[in-house]
Structure formats: C-alpha cells, structure tokens
C-alpha cells in the first residue's frame, strides 16, 4: 500500500508537467501562426492572393486595475510611431459593382512611420468590401475592384488604416470616411 501512495504524487506531477508542456506548445503555435510571424514569402502571398479580415479586432476594456498599463502601452506606441499622414481621394467611383475604379488613390507618405494596409468597410453592416495589400512607405494604390457586389447607388464607407511594424504586427489604426459611387 505504501508503494502505491508514494507513486501517486509522482504521477500527478508528471500529468501536470505534460499539461503545462502541451499548453505552452499550443500557445507558441498560436503566436507563430499570427500576423507577427509572417515571413517575406507569406507577405508576397498575402499581397497577391490572400485576404485576411482584420475587422474583428477589439480594443482592451479599460478598468481601474489596468488603466495605468493601458496608458503606458499607448504612450509607447505613440512614442514609437508618432503620427500618421493620410493621403487619399475621398470619392471613389465604380462604373459597375465589378469594375475597376481608376480614381482611387491611397498613398503611404514617406513621412509615415511604416507600412500600412487598409480595410474598406460599410459601417452600418460591418461588411468588408475590400482589403488592400501592404502599402510600403512612398507607395500608392491607384485602383481597386471591390470584393463585394454593391447595387448601384452611393454609399458612405470607412477606410480603416492599419499601421504595422517591421514584423507586420498591427500597431495602431485610423479610420477615414469615403464615398463610394456605383454608377450602374
């Protein structure tokens, strides 16, 4: 009986160690599969084929317990990335729901702190209409085709810019209104 009792704590410790190792592996796998681990080859795929929807991102709920921590994080982001200058046209015209708009111009000004991409969203429904490739410093996106067919008419949409660091991790966002006109 005494041998059985003495082995139980060792078995329990072994089980706990296995659970901790599995949890650490899952956590590491989650981190490595996220935006922050995107290598250059994955970047090329994202820019040409993949569309990653980022509209589900949420901010941190500020409470009395975490307000100082949130302030420090925001101050660090502001210190590192400073400002962001938006250069874009505000009225985007499409001949049809499937046509290329030639009057879209979104430029990532050289004075900005890094690469950006944007999501075009209908604010009343949250529907993602378009997600851009990464736009490096000094580059422009001069035409787009929507990913969603809209009926003819005028729509007030939101361009949500995402400023990323050198590892393509989103650091901050900025939203700007834009008018979409679908002519026919």
C-alpha positions as CSV (number, residue, x, y, z in Angstrom):
1,X,0.0,0.0,0.0
2,X,2.8,2.4,0.8
3,X,4.3,2.0,-2.6
4,X,1.1,2.9,-4.3
5,X,0.7,6.0,-2.2
6,X,4.2,7.2,-2.9
7,X,3.8,6.9,-6.7
8,X,0.6,9.0,-6.8
9,X,2.3,12.3,-6.2
10,X,4.9,11.5,-8.9
11,X,2.1,10.5,-11.4
12,X,0.2,13.7,-10.6
13,X,3.4,15.8,-11.1
14,X,4.0,14.0,-14.4
15,X,0.5,14.7,-15.6
16,X,0.8,18.4,-14.6
17,X,4.1,18.7,-16.5
18,X,2.6,17.1,-19.6
19,X,-0.4,19.5,-19.5
20,X,1.9,22.5,-19.0
21,X,4.1,21.5,-21.9
22,X,1.1,20.9,-24.2
23,X,-0.4,24.3,-23.2
24,X,3.0,26.0,-23.9
25,X,3.2,24.3,-27.3
26,X,-0.3,25.4,-28.2
27,X,0.4,29.0,-27.1
28,X,3.7,29.1,-29.0
29,X,1.9,27.7,-32.1
30,X,-0.8,30.4,-31.8
31,X,1.8,33.1,-31.6
32,X,3.8,31.8,-34.5
33,X,0.8,31.4,-36.8
34,X,-0.4,35.0,-36.2
35,X,0.4,38.2,-38.1
36,X,3.6,38.8,-36.2
37,X,5.3,35.7,-37.6
38,X,4.5,36.4,-41.2
39,X,7.8,35.9,-43.2
40,X,8.5,37.7,-46.5
41,X,7.3,34.7,-48.6
42,X,3.9,34.8,-46.8
43,X,3.8,38.6,-47.3
44,X,4.1,38.0,-51.1
45,X,1.2,35.5,-50.9
46,X,-0.9,37.9,-48.8
47,X,-0.3,40.8,-51.2
48,X,-1.2,38.7,-54.3
49,X,-3.8,36.2,-53.2
50,X,-4.8,36.0,-49.6
51,X,-7.2,38.5,-47.9
52,X,-7.0,38.5,-44.1
53,X,-10.0,40.1,-42.5
54,X,-9.0,42.2,-39.6
55,X,-12.3,43.8,-38.8
56,X,-12.9,41.6,-35.8
57,X,-10.1,43.2,-33.7
58,X,-11.1,44.6,-30.4
59,X,-9.6,47.1,-28.0
60,X,-8.8,46.4,-24.4
61,X,-11.5,47.2,-21.9
62,X,-10.1,49.9,-19.6
63,X,-10.7,49.2,-15.9
64,X,-9.4,50.8,-12.7
65,X,-7.0,47.8,-12.4
66,X,-5.4,48.1,-15.9
67,X,-5.7,51.8,-16.7
68,X,-2.0,52.6,-15.9
69,X,-0.8,49.6,-18.0
70,X,-3.0,50.6,-21.0
71,X,-1.8,54.2,-20.8
72,X,1.8,53.0,-20.8
73,X,1.2,50.8,-23.8
74,X,-0.5,53.6,-25.7
75,X,2.3,56.1,-24.8
76,X,4.9,53.6,-26.1
77,X,3.0,53.2,-29.4
78,X,2.7,56.9,-29.8
79,X,6.4,57.5,-29.0
80,X,7.5,54.8,-31.5
81,X,5.0,55.6,-34.3
82,X,4.2,59.2,-33.6
83,X,1.8,60.4,-36.3
84,X,0.2,59.1,-39.5
85,X,-0.4,61.2,-42.5
86,X,-3.4,60.2,-44.7
87,X,-3.2,60.9,-48.4
88,X,-6.2,59.7,-50.3
89,X,-9.1,60.6,-52.6
90,X,-12.4,60.7,-50.8
91,X,-14.9,59.9,-53.6
92,X,-14.4,56.5,-55.3
93,X,-16.4,55.9,-58.5
94,X,-17.1,52.4,-60.0
95,X,-18.8,52.0,-63.3
96,X,-20.4,48.8,-62.1
97,X,-20.1,46.7,-59.0
98,X,-17.4,44.6,-60.6
99,X,-15.4,47.2,-62.4
100,X,-12.0,48.7,-61.5
101,X,-12.2,52.2,-60.0
102,X,-9.5,54.4,-61.6
103,X,-9.9,57.4,-59.3
104,X,-8.9,55.6,-56.0
105,X,-5.6,57.0,-54.8
106,X,-4.2,55.9,-51.4
107,X,-0.7,56.9,-50.7
108,X,1.6,55.9,-47.8
109,X,3.5,59.2,-47.3
110,X,7.3,58.9,-46.8
111,X,6.9,60.8,-43.5
112,X,4.8,58.0,-42.0
113,X,6.5,55.6,-39.6
114,X,5.9,52.4,-41.5
115,X,4.0,50.1,-43.8
116,X,0.2,50.2,-43.9
117,X,-2.8,48.3,-45.3
118,X,-6.5,49.2,-45.2
119,X,-9.9,47.6,-45.0
120,X,-12.9,49.2,-46.7
121,X,-16.0,48.6,-44.5
122,X,-19.7,49.5,-44.7
123,X,-20.2,50.9,-41.2
124,X,-23.9,50.1,-40.8
125,X,-23.4,46.4,-41.5
126,X,-19.7,45.9,-40.7
127,X,-19.3,44.2,-44.2
128,X,-15.8,44.1,-45.5
129,X,-15.8,45.4,-49.1
130,X,-12.1,45.3,-49.8
131,X,-8.8,44.6,-48.0
132,X,-5.7,46.1,-49.5
133,X,-2.2,44.6,-49.9
134,X,0.6,46.1,-47.7
135,X,1.5,49.5,-48.9
136,X,5.2,50.4,-48.2
137,X,6.4,53.9,-47.5
138,X,6.1,56.1,-50.5
139,X,3.9,53.7,-52.5
140,X,0.4,54.3,-53.8
141,X,-2.6,52.2,-54.6
142,X,-4.3,53.8,-57.6
143,X,-7.2,51.5,-58.4
144,X,-9.2,48.8,-56.8
145,X,-12.0,46.3,-57.5
146,X,-14.5,45.7,-54.7
147,X,-14.6,42.2,-53.3
148,X,-18.4,42.5,-52.8
149,X,-21.0,43.4,-55.4
150,X,-22.9,46.5,-54.4
151,X,-26.2,47.7,-56.0
152,X,-26.0,51.0,-58.0
153,X,-26.0,53.9,-55.7
154,X,-24.0,56.0,-53.2
155,X,-22.5,54.5,-50.1
156,X,-20.7,56.1,-47.1
157,X,-17.9,53.7,-46.2
158,X,-15.0,53.7,-43.8
159,X,-11.3,53.1,-44.7
160,X,-9.6,51.6,-41.7
161,X,-5.9,52.0,-42.0
162,X,-3.6,49.6,-40.1
163,X,-0.1,50.7,-39.4
164,X,2.2,47.7,-39.0
165,X,5.7,47.4,-37.5
166,X,8.7,45.6,-39.2
167,X,7.1,42.2,-38.3
168,X,3.7,43.2,-39.8
169,X,2.1,43.3,-36.4
170,X,-0.7,45.9,-36.3
171,X,0.4,48.8,-34.0
172,X,-2.4,51.3,-34.5
173,X,-5.4,52.0,-36.6
174,X,-7.0,55.1,-38.1
175,X,-10.4,55.4,-39.7
176,X,-11.4,57.8,-42.5
177,X,-14.7,58.3,-44.3
178,X,-15.0,57.8,-48.0
179,X,-17.9,57.9,-50.5
180,X,-18.4,55.0,-52.9
181,X,-20.4,55.6,-56.1
182,X,-21.6,52.6,-58.1
183,X,-23.0,54.0,-61.3
184,X,-24.6,51.0,-62.9
